[in-house]
Amino acid sequence: MDAFKYIKPKLFSTLKNYTGAQFAKDLVAGIIVAIIALPLSIALAIASGVNPEQGLYTAVVAGFFISFLGGSRVQIGGPTAAFVVIIYGIIAQYGMAGLTIATFLAGIMMIIMGLLRFGDLIKFIPKTITVGFTLGIAVGIFVGQLKDFFGLSMGAVPAEFVEKMVAYAQHLNTIHWPTLMIGMIALLIQIFWPRVSQKIPGSLVAIIVTTAIVGFGNLSVKTIGDLYTIKAGLPTFTMPELSFGLVRQMISPAFTIAILASIESLLSCVVSDGMIGSHHRSNAELVGQGVGNMMSALFGGIPATGAIARTAANVKNGGRTPIAGMTHAVTLLLILLFLMPYASLIPMSCLAAILIMVAYNMSGWRTFVHMLKKAPKSDIAVLVITLVLTVFFDLVVAIEFGMVLAAFLFLKRMSDVAAVRQWVDKDSLDDAELSENTDLKHVPSNTVVYEIFGSLFFGAANDFLNFNHEEGKNVLILRMRNVPAMDISGLEALEETLEICQKRGMTLILSHVNKQPYHVMEKAGFVEKVGQENLCENIDASLKRAASLAK
């Protein structure tokens, strides 16, 4: 059982010392978070191109399992804005069947990642990429709401960014002013309501106020009920029709969903850990997220992940165990059963305004601008390219290209840092030079010393062999205290250096070899080739060994 401790749900740990007082706090926090999640779940579902109730199915089913099986005390799962652009594109091309299969496959991938302990590897995705595609997603969400916000009279909105902007420009003269007025009221309420109350979400107030204005004022503003038939009741189990061709086509979108869900959920865990002074289990969280997405797909939902804003609201309202997240799911289920028909009265421009605020809050534009001003040019390149590819092409392409580019730039930096420098003999300097270099040591006359700086890997090993051969020198010392790591290319460079030394009748001595490079040498049999006696613990021992080899 200890072997699977890393995927043990946090719920089981928190129930050991659970009290009635904490249950009361979790109950209140869960209900408040459900009220916050209600308008967001409906708005995100509509923006994604699915029916309003499917957003609630996701928050109920996925939200419950993410809390029940996840690795965080306070994580709140459900639909998030990050998936809107992806879901919209999948449905436009493959329909709901394609989305269901992609979501289910993504769940399987996340469970596998959790079982293989990939939770800690997500942190290796550079911040330039996450900031770039997050801003790109925010731009996509914002642009996707303009039709409903302005009440434009046009057909279906194209999925591609450029085509979408062209379509808006062609129908700009069809702005419906009452719709725009309702959208502006909803937007202003969300901007200024937090000054009145932090407990009640501005989005909920905006829905109540604008729905009342449209209903009692009998305004000709389109509501959810004008465009969608809302189904109240329990989510039902549905098995999608499987075909090998469709499953194969959904592998790439599923991978994107899995990676994005993993990044966002673990980022949410890290943020909430800082708020409550706890530590999440990253691999258990991936398993919980995977199960949540699989169940969401089977019960008519859409992709889900950890929602940072809702998780923060849970913490601020006293939630400290997964019971709060499970309460949030049950509360939404009750709303789905008894209050869903009233959702048909909500104006579409109000939902568009809610999502415009979501896009603004998630965009991280301040971080983006800060990086443009302060970051190195190579990081700026990754940042901007990821943003452009996310907006104009596809999130899959953006992440893949961004990761490859970031990896190459990292290798270039590591290669630039790596260097090999020859030591200067203390006895060859005059008094003035000695006063400027007080840390120099005496080098035996038969010895030449080179110090290596940086990791020895395939990108940094090319110029390694260019050391000078001087008459009367029969020992080469390589000081390696500043070599933290080495790969097979670095080892091959050392082997070639050893061969050159042997041809020249020189002894190769390695000084201060660190643990990882030593392990590589030992495994490849290089330690035996160079001789254990020629691996010295520090430079003083190496110089002493070199002096003993003088002819």
N, C-alpha and C positions, 0 to 999 in steps of 0.2 A: 504493500500500500504506500510506503514511503517513496517508492519510485515514481508515483504519480502525484506527489505532494505539490508539484509545481503547477498542476492544473486543478487543484482542489478549489471549489467555489468559495468565495469570501464569505458567503452567507453562513456556511457551516462553522466558520471560525467566530463570527460575530454573535452567534446565538448562544455561545457558551456562558456568557455573563450578561445575557439580555434581561432588561428590567421593564416593568410596566411603564415607568416614566419615559424611557427611551421609545417604547412602542407608541406612546401618545405623541411624541415629537415626530416620529417617522410617519404617523398617520396624517398629521396636519401638513407636514412637508409634502407628502405624496399627493394630497388633495390639491394643494396650491400649485404644484408642478403640473398636475393634470389640467388645471384651468389655463395655465400658460401654454401647455402643449396642444390644447384643443384647436384654437385658430391656426396655429402654425401647421399642424398635421393636415388640416383641410386645405390650407393655402398651398402647401408644398405638394400635395397630391394633385391638385388642379394644375399647378405650374408644370408638373411632370407629365401631364397628359393622361392621367387616370381619373377615376371617379373620386369624389370627395371622401366617401366612406373608407376608401382603400388606405388613405393616410392614417385614419384611426385604427383600421385593422393592424397596420404596421406598428403603431404606438402601443396597442394592446398586446398583440402576440409577441412581436420581437422585443418590446420593452420589458415584458414579464420575464422572458427567458434570459435576456441579457443581465437583468438583476439577479435572477435565480441562480444562474450558472457562471456568471462573470467573476472577474478577479478584483473588482473594486467595491469598496463599501458603499459608495454614493453615486455610481454611474447611472445616468438616466438614458435609456436607449429609445430610438425611434427614427422617423424620417428626418433627414437634415437637408439643408440647402445645397450641400456639396454634391448631392446625387442628381439634382434637378436636370442639369444639362445632359448628363449621361442617360438617365431614364428616358427623357424626351427623345433623344436620338435613337435609342434602342426601339422604343415603341413605334416611332415614325418608320423605321426600316423593317422591323420584325414582328411588330404587334405585341399584345399582352403575353402571348405564349412564349415569345422570345425573352421577354423580361423575366417571366417566372422561372424559366430554365436558367437564365444568367444569374438570377438572385440565388437560386438553389445551388448552382455550381460554386458561386462565390462563397456560400456558407461552408461547403465541403472543403474548399481551399483554405479557408480560415481555420477550420478545425485541424487540418493537416499541419498548417503553420504552427499552431499552438502545440500540437503533439511533438513536433520536431524542434520545439523551443526556439522558434524564430522571433519571439516577442521582443527580445533585446536587439535584434538586427534592424528593426524599423528605424531606430535612432540614427542609423548611418545614412539615411536619406537627407541630403543637405537642406538647410533652411532656405537657401535660395530657391530650390525647387518647390518646397511647400508654400512659400510666400508667393511665388510666381503663379502656381496653378490655383491657389486660393483666390487671389485677385482676379484671375481669368474667369473662374467660376462665378464670382460675384458680378463681374461685367455681364456674363451670359444670363444670369438670373435677372439683373436689372433690365437689360434689353428685352428679355422675354415677357416683361410685364407691361410694356408700353401700350400694347393694343388695348388691354382691359383698362388701364389707368386713364387713357385718353378717350376710350370708347370708340375707337376707329372702326368704321364699317368696312370690313375686309374678310376674306375667307380664312382658311387655316394659315397660321403663321409658319413660314418655312423653318426648317431645323438649322440650316447653315447661317452663320452670323452675317455675312455679306448680303445674301439673298433676303434675310430678315430686314436689314436696314434699308435695302432698296424697296421692299414692299411697304415699309412704314412711310418712306418718302413719297411713294406714289399715292398713298391714301391719307396724307397729312391734312388734306382739305375736308376730311370727313369727321373731324374732332366733334365729339358730342359733349357740349359744355356742362350740362347737368352731371354727367358721369365724371368729368374732370373735377367738378366742384366737390363731389362726394369723395373722390380720391384724395384731393388736397386736404379736406377736413380730416380724413383718416390719418393722413401723413402728419398733420400738425398736432393732432391729439397724441400720437406716439412720440413726437419730439418733445412736447412740453408736459405730458402727463407725469413722467417720473419726478417732476418737481412737486407734484401733489401727493403721490403715493408710490412707494417702492414695492409694496406688497401686491397690489392689483396690477396686472400687466396692462400696459397701454394698448396693446393689440386687442384685448378683450373689450376695453372701454370703447375703442374705435368701432368695433363690430356692433356693439349695442347702440351707440349713438347714430351711426350712419344707417343701420337697419331701421331704426325708429324714424329717421328723417325721410328715408325713401318710402317706408310703409305708410306713415301718417300724412306725408306730403303728396302721396300718390305720384311720385316722380317716375318718368319713363327711363329708369336706369336698370340695366340688366342685372339680375341676381343669379345666384347659383341655380335656383330652381328653373330659371329660363333656359339654362344650357345643359343641366344634368338632372337625372332622376336619382334622387338620394334614397338609398336602401337602409332602413333601420333594421336592427336585429343582430344576432350573433354572426361572426365571421364563419363561413362554412368551409369544410375541407374540400379542396379541389385538386385532383391529380392532373397535371398538364399532359397533353398529347405529345409523346416523345418521338422524335425522329433523329436518326444518326446525323443527318445533314445539318439540322438546326442546332443540335448539341455542339457539333464541331464549329459552327459559325459563332456560337455564344462563348467559346473558350476565352477569346481575347477580351470581350466586354466583361465577362465574369472576373477575369484577372484584375481588370481595372477597378471593379467594384470592391473586390477583396482587398487590394492594396490601399485604396482610398479609405475604406471602412476601418482597416487596421490602423492606418496613420491617425485618422481623426479620433478613433476610440482611445488609443493609447496616449495621444496628446491630451485628451480630456482627462484621462486618469492621472497624468502627471500634474496637470493644473489643479485637480481636486485634491491630490495628495498634499500639495503645498498649502491648501486651504484648511485641511483637517489634521495635518501632521501625521499622515499614515503612509503606508506603502502598498501599492497594488501588486497583484500577480499578473504580469503581462501575458504569460502563456495561457493562464486560466481565462483571462479576458478575451483572448482570441478565440478560444473554444466556445465561450458563452456567446460571443458575437456571431460565430459560425452557426451555432444551433439556432440562435434568434433569427438569422436570415433564412435558414432552411425552413423553419416553421412559418415565417412570414410569407414565403413563396407558396407554401402549401395551403395557406388560409387567405389567399387573395391579396396579400400585402405587397409592398415594394421594398427595396433595399433599406437597411437600417444600420445605424452605428451610434456611438456615444455622442450625445448632444451637449456641447460644452456649456452653452447658456442655461439650458434646463438643469444640467448637473450643478452648476454654480448656484442656481436658485434653490435647488434641493438642500445644498449645504447651508446657505444663508437662512433657510427656514427651519433648521434643526435636524434635518435628515442625517443619520450617521450609520445606517445599515441598509443592506439591500431590501429590507422590508418597505422602505419608503418608495423605492422604484417599483416594487410589486404593487403597492397601494396605488401608485399613479396609474398603472395599467388597469387595475380593477375599476378605478374611478372613471376612466375613459370608457371602459366597457359599459358601465351603467349609463353614461351619457349617450353612448351609441344606441343603447336599447330604448331609452325613454325620451331623449331630447333631440335626436337627429333630424326629425322632420322640420324643426324650426331653423335648421341651418340653410334650408332652401331660400330663406328670406334675405340672406346676407348679400350685399352688393358685390359684384365682381371687382369693381374699382377699389373697394375697401381691401379685399384680399391682395390685389396688386400692390396697394400701398404698404401692406404688412410685409410683403416679400421685398419691396424696395428697401425698407428699413433693415430687413434681414441681410440683404446683399451689402448694404452700407456697413453694418456692424461686423460682418464676417470678412470684409475686403482686406483689412489690414493695410490700408493705403499709406498710413503714416510710417509703418515699418518699411514698406516698399520705397517710399521717398527717402527715408533715412539710409537704406542700403544703396540707393543710387548715388547719394552724396558721399558716403563713407567707405563703401566696399571697394576692393580691388577690381580692376577692369574685367578680369576673368569671371569673377562672381557676378558682376553686373551683366555680363554676356549671358550667363546661365539664367539669371533672373528674368531678363527681358525676353529671351528666346522662349523660355517656358511659358511666360504670359502670352506672347503672340501665338504660339502653337495651340495653347488652350483655347484662346478666343476664336482664332480663325480656322483651326483644323479640328483637333480631337485631343481629349485628355490623355488617351492611351499614348498617342504620338508624343505629346508634351512630356509625360513622365519618362517614357523610354529614351527619347532624345536627350532630355535634361540629365538623366542619370549617366548616360554614356559620355556626354560632354563634360559633366562634372568630374567623372572618373578620369578622363584624359587630362583635364586641367590639374587635378590633384597629382597625378603621376608626373606631369610637367614640373609642378612646384617642388615635389620631392626630388626630382632629378636636378633641378637648379640648386637646391640646398646642398645636395651631396657634393663632397669635394675631397681631394687628396692633396695634402701639403707636406713638403719636405721640411724636416727639422734643420735648424741652423746650429752648428756646433758652437758651444759657449766659448771655446778657446779661439775661434776665428774672428771674434768681435773685439773692437776697441773699447776703451773705458766708457765713452759716451753712449755707445750702442748697448753696452752691458747695463748701464743705469736705466735704460728704457725697457730692458727685457730681463727683469730680475728672476723670472721663473725658469730660465733656460738651464739645461743640464749638460754635463760633460758627456760627449758621444765618443766612444772608442774610435781610434783611427781606422779600424778595419770595418766599421759599421756605417750604414746609411739608414736613416729613420724616416718613415713616412707616417703621418697621422691621417686617419680616415674619418670624415664627418658625414653623418647621415646614413640612412638605410641603404644597404647594398641590394638592389633589385634590378630587374631587367632594364629599367629606364635610366639607371645611374651607373651601370657597370661598364659602359663602352670605353670610357677614357681611363679606366683604372690601371691599365697595364703600362702606361707611359711613365715609367720611372727610369731615372738615369743610372747608367752603369759606370762607375769610376774605378780606375786602376787601384789595386791594393785593397779593395773592399770585398770581403768574403761573407758578410752578414747583412741581411735585409730585415729590419724590424718594422712590422706594421702595427701601429698602435690603434686598437679598435674599441676603446672605451666609449666613443661617441657613435658607435654603430648599434642601434637598438634592435634591428631586425635585418634578416637576409633571406633571399629566396634562392632558387636553383641557379639563376643567372649570376648572382653574386658569388655563389659557391664555385661556379665554373670559372669566373674571373680569378678567384683565389687559386684554383687548380692550375690555370695557365701561368699564373705568377710563380707558383712552385716549380713548374716545369722549366721556366726561364731561369730561375735561380739555380736549379740543378745543372742546366747546361752551362751556366757561367761559373759553376763551382761555388755557389753561395748557399748559406744556410738561411732558411726562412724562419723567423721568430714572430709569433703572434702575441701581442701584449693586451691584457685585460679584455678577453673575449666575453661578451655578455651571454646570458642564458640562452636566448633564442638562437643566435648564430651558432653557439656551441652545439646545441641540439641538432641543428642542420648538418654541421660538420661531422658530428659523431655518427649520425644515422647514415651518412654517405661514405663513411670510412676515411674521411679526410684527416681526422685526428691521428690515425695510424700512419698515414702517408707523411705528414709533417713531423710526427714524433711528439709524444706527450711532453717530453722534456723541453720542447720548443714552444709550448703554450704557457706563458708566464702570467702570473696574477696581476702584475703592474709593470710600469715602465722601468722602475729601478731594478727589479728582478730581471727584466729583459736586457737591460744594458750590462748588468753583471754577467748574464749568460753569454752575451755577445763578446765581452772582454775575454772570457775564458776560451773563446774560439779563435783568438788572434794567433796568427802564424808566427 
